[in-house]
């Protein structure tokens, strides 16, 4: 492929007691190979999305495994013409994905992994409840047919929602998320709570969209990703979404046709919620962005 950047989304739950000592050497190595993105380290494992030119990305992933000793990162790959992250950052965290003060450690207990090829049969079964463990704005631009939306604003709200929603510990529950990490941790939580039949999509939506053909797919819409691509579809092709600077929600090409949408200012979802002072501030910010863009184009000149 002739795309400029190759993107890898990865994680691994594994005991990592020396995690705080790995930050400096890992960040140095990734920067040396021209990688950009974010990597989280915690005692429970590693979580990250990074991008680089293809050879640099291959070297970066090799260094991550060498430095951490983790060799089962399960990376999902995609491509983009533009740099999807501004810088490279390695962060130390209490959890690699925050679910809060509950028992949820996939290194101790976890649900059943389901490969993308077997996912359709599972979620089509009438006795299975399918749960989208992502946040409401992610669900809003795409999800699996028939999936339940917990309407959470953050993943840490999931335990309270699940406890209120389910009392039958024998209920079959199938969960999914972007790359697999949230649904894996959610499955650990439910197993610790005593649920017997808990399943989660291995590799998440990204691996499903990569491996399952569109004509066989039960996925509807786009999958939000946490970088400047905003959303991807089948084959992990970048979709035409942008981010509203008024409320940070993803906005589709169709939604941008709304008379209430104003580039860099507001969208249909927040146009009536923002004050005129807030809109004026956003307009000034967008004006500065436009000026900077024009100066950059003038400086570069014709190729």
C-alpha positions in Angstrom: 0.0 0.0 0.0 1.2 3.5 -0.7 -0.3 5.1 2.4 2.1 7.3 4.4 1.4 6.1 8.0 0.6 2.7 9.4 -1.4 2.7 12.6 -1.3 0.0 15.3 -3.9 -0.3 18.1 -2.8 -2.9 20.7 -3.1 -4.0 24.3 -2.2 -6.9 26.5 -3.3 -7.7 30.0 -0.3 -9.3 31.8 1.4 -8.7 35.2 3.8 -5.9 34.7 5.2 -5.1 38.2 8.1 -3.0 36.9 5.9 -0.8 34.7 7.0 2.5 36.1 10.7 1.7 35.2 9.7 1.1 31.5 8.4 4.6 30.7 11.7 6.4 29.9 13.4 3.6 27.7 10.1 2.9 25.9 9.4 6.5 25.1 13.0 7.1 23.9 12.9 4.0 21.6 9.5 4.9 20.0 10.6 8.5 19.3 13.8 7.2 17.7 11.7 5.2 15.2 9.5 8.3 14.4 6.4 6.9 16.2 3.6 9.1 17.4 0.7 8.3 19.5 0.1 7.2 23.1 1.1 4.2 25.2 -0.3 3.5 28.7 1.6 1.3 31.2 0.1 -0.1 34.5 0.7 -3.0 36.7 -2.1 -4.9 34.8 -0.4 -4.5 31.4 -0.1 -2.2 28.4 -2.5 -0.3 26.1 -1.7 1.9 23.1 -2.2 3.3 19.7 0.8 4.4 17.7 1.6 5.3 14.1 4.7 5.6 12.0 6.0 4.9 8.5 5.6 1.1 8.0 9.2 0.2 8.7 9.3 2.5 11.8 6.1 0.9 13.1 7.5 -2.6 12.8 10.6 -1.6 14.7 8.5 0.2 17.3 6.3 -2.8 18.0 9.5 -5.0 18.2 10.9 -2.5 20.8 7.7 -2.5 22.8 7.8 -6.3 23.1 11.6 -6.3 23.9 11.4 -3.7 26.6 8.3 -4.9 28.3 8.7 -8.6 27.7 5.1 -8.8 26.4 4.7 -10.7 23.1 0.9 -11.0 22.7 0.0 -7.4 21.9 -2.7 -8.4 19.3 -2.1 -5.3 17.2 -4.8 -4.2 14.7 -3.4 -2.3 11.7 -4.8 0.4 9.5 -3.4 3.1 7.2 -3.7 6.9 6.8 -2.3 9.5 4.5 -1.8 12.0 7.3 -0.1 11.9 10.7 -2.8 10.8 13.1 -1.2 12.0 16.3 0.8 15.2 17.1 3.4 13.6 19.4 4.6 10.4 21.1 3.7 10.0 24.8 4.2 7.1 27.3 2.1 7.5 30.4 2.0 5.7 33.8 -1.5 4.8 34.9 -3.3 2.9 37.7 -5.3 1.0 35.1 -4.7 0.7 31.3 -8.4 1.2 30.9 -10.3 2.7 33.8 -13.3 0.9 35.2 -13.0 2.1 38.8 -12.9 0.5 42.2 -14.4 -2.9 41.4 -13.0 -6.4 41.0 -12.0 -6.5 37.3 -8.6 -8.1 36.5 -8.4 -10.1 33.3 -5.1 -11.5 34.6 -7.2 -13.4 37.2 -10.6 -14.0 35.6 -12.1 -13.2 32.2 -15.0 -14.2 30.0 -14.9 -16.3 26.8 -13.0 -14.8 23.8 -15.0 -14.9 20.5 -13.2 -14.7 17.2 -14.6 -12.3 14.6 -15.6 -15.2 12.3 -17.8 -16.7 15.1 -19.2 -13.4 16.3 -22.2 -13.2 14.0 -23.6 -16.6 15.1 -23.3 -15.7 18.8 -25.0 -12.3 18.6 -27.8 -13.6 16.4 -28.8 -16.2 19.0 -32.2 -15.1 20.6 -31.0 -15.9 24.2 -27.9 -13.6 24.0 -27.9 -10.0 25.1 -25.4 -7.9 23.1 -23.9 -5.0 24.9 -21.8 -2.1 23.4 -19.4 -1.2 26.2 -18.3 2.0 24.6 -19.7 5.5 25.4 -22.9 7.0 24.0 -21.2 9.2 21.4 -19.3 6.2 20.0 -22.5 4.1 19.9 -24.2 7.0 18.1 -22.1 6.7 14.9 -22.1 2.9 14.6 -22.8 -0.3 16.4 -23.8 -4.0 15.8 -27.4 -4.7 14.9 -29.5 -5.2 18.1 -26.8 -4.0 20.5 -27.8 -2.4 23.8 -26.5 1.1 24.5 -25.7 1.6 28.2 -25.7 5.4 27.5 -22.5 5.9 29.6 -20.3 9.0 29.3 -17.3 7.1 30.6 -16.4 3.4 31.0 -16.2 3.8 34.8 -20.0 4.1 34.7 -20.4 0.5 33.3 -20.3 -1.5 36.6 -23.2 0.5 38.2 -25.2 0.2 34.9 -24.6 -3.6 34.7 -25.6 -4.2 38.3 -28.8 -2.3 37.9 -29.6 -4.0 34.5 -28.9 -7.7 35.2 -30.0 -9.9 38.1 -30.0 -13.2 36.4 -26.4 -14.5 36.7 -27.1 -17.2 34.0 -28.0 -14.6 31.3 -25.8 -15.0 28.2 -24.0 -11.7 27.6 -21.9 -10.8 24.6 -19.9 -7.6 24.7 -17.7 -5.6 22.3 -15.7 -2.4 22.1 -13.3 -0.6 19.7 -10.2 -2.8 20.1 -11.2 -5.4 22.7 -9.8 -3.9 25.9 -12.9 -2.4 27.5 -15.1 -5.4 26.8 -12.4 -7.7 28.1 -12.2 -5.8 31.3 -16.0 -5.6 31.5 -16.2 -9.4 31.1 -13.7 -9.8 34.0 -16.0 -7.6 36.1 -19.0 -9.6 35.3 -17.2 -12.9 36.0 -16.1 -11.5 39.4 -19.8 -10.6 40.0 -20.7 -14.3 39.4 -22.1 -14.2 35.9 -21.7 -17.6 34.2 -22.0 -17.0 30.5 -19.9 -14.0 29.5 -18.4 -13.5 26.0 -16.4 -10.7 24.4 -15.3 -10.0 20.8 -11.6 -10.7 20.5 -9.8 -7.8 18.9 -12.9 -5.7 19.1 -14.7 -3.9 16.3 -11.4 -3.1 14.6 -10.5 -6.7 14.1 -14.0 -7.6 13.0 -14.0 -4.8 10.4 -10.6 -5.9 9.2 -11.5 -9.6 8.8 -15.3 -9.9 8.1 -16.5 -9.1 4.6 -19.0 -6.2 4.3 -21.6 -8.5 2.7 -21.4 -10.8 5.7 -21.2 -8.1 8.3 -23.7 -7.2 11.1 -21.9 -3.9 11.8 -23.8 -0.7 11.0 -22.2 2.7 10.6 -18.7 3.8 11.5 -16.3 3.0 14.3 -15.0 5.9 16.3 -11.2 5.9 16.8 -9.3 8.1 19.2 -7.1 10.0 16.7 -7.5 12.5 13.8 -9.1 9.9 11.5 -12.2 10.1 13.7 -13.9 7.0 12.3 -13.3 3.9 10.1 -15.5 1.4 8.3 -15.1 -2.0 6.8 -11.6 -2.8 5.8 -10.6 0.0 8.3 -11.1 2.6 5.6 -11.2 6.1 6.9 -14.8 7.6 6.8 -15.8 11.2 6.3 -16.3 12.3 9.9 -14.9 15.4 11.7 -14.9 16.4 15.4 -17.1 19.3 16.6 -15.0 21.8 18.6 -18.1 22.9 20.4 -18.9 19.6 22.1 -16.2 17.2 20.8 -18.8 14.9 19.3 -18.1 13.1 15.9 -20.0 14.8 13.0 -20.8 12.9 9.8 -20.7 14.5 6.3 -24.5 14.4 6.3 -24.7 16.2 9.7 -22.3 18.9 8.4 -25.0 19.9 5.9 -27.2 21.1 8.8 -27.7 24.9 8.9 -26.8 24.7 12.6 -23.3 23.3 11.8 -20.5 25.8 11.8 -17.0 24.7 11.2 -14.9 24.9 14.4 -17.8 26.4 16.3 -20.8 24.1 16.9 -22.9 21.2 15.4 -26.6 20.2 15.4 -26.1 18.5 18.8 -24.7 21.6 20.6 -25.7 24.6 18.6 -28.7 25.4 20.9 -26.7 24.6 24.1 -23.7 26.9 23.7 -23.9 30.5 24.7 -23.1 33.3 22.3 -20.0 34.0 24.3 -18.8 30.4 23.8 -19.6 30.5 20.1 -17.8 33.8 19.7 -14.7 32.3 21.4 -14.9 29.2 19.1 -15.2 31.5 16.0 -12.1 33.4 17.1 -10.2 30.1 17.6 -11.3 28.9 14.1 -10.2 32.2 12.6 -6.8 31.8 14.1 -6.6 28.2 12.8 -7.6 29.3 9.3 -4.9 32.1 9.4 -2.3 29.7 10.5 -3.3 27.2 7.7 -3.0 30.0 5.1 0.4 31.1 6.4 1.6 27.5 6.3 0.4 27.0 2.7 2.1 30.2 1.6 5.3 29.2 3.3 5.4 25.8 1.7 4.7 27.2 -1.8 4.1 25.0 -4.9 5.6 21.5 -5.0 
